Amino acid sequence: MCTETTLAYNGSFLKVEKDTVRLPDGKHVSREYIKHPGAVVILPLFDDGSVLLERQFRYPLNQVFLEFPAGKIDTGEAALACAQRELREETGYTATDWRFLCTIHNAIAYSDEHLDIFLARGLTAGDAQLDDGEFLDTFKAPLSDVLNWVKTGQITDVKTVIGTFWLEKISQEKW
């Protein structure tokens, strides 16, 4: 049970809170964790079974990652509206068929962040509208290549690994 919360850090993107927590044995301990509004992940699936991915530089690990499109949910924004917006902004694509797949919690030991995963079909190309400071490029790849990149460690981003396994099951009509 939380007995006290203090704001340890308040940035433009993340907040860190420090709680004093009473344990079942009556002892008090501190717990620090990241507050996050949540995000969406989009699995863009073309009619031919290939998928749309992004190459994006990620500062904390100082490398380019292969990822599915994703983005933070804005205050008051519905998850589906966020997914539609992020797909359009990051890739230029729009989709006519949307399906919610699941919610995952990607860092339960130190964050309340959740990711809502959506399947997007009926894709139509358009012009990307990247946010300031956002640099990425998109490419189409066969699902078999993406699965191999996961297997060989070329894809390590957790949302993309999980999304790839979802697409494998969907392509096999097992989900």
Secondary structure, DSSP 8 states (H G I E B T S, - for coil): -EEEEEEEEE-SS-EEEEEEEE-TTS-EEEEEEEE---EEEEEEB-TTSEEEEEEEEEGGGTEEEEE--EEE--TT--HHHHHHHHHHHHHS-EEEEEEEEEEE-S-TTTB---EEEEEEEEEE-------TT--EEEEEEEHHHHHHHHHTTS---HHHHHHHHHHHHHHTT--
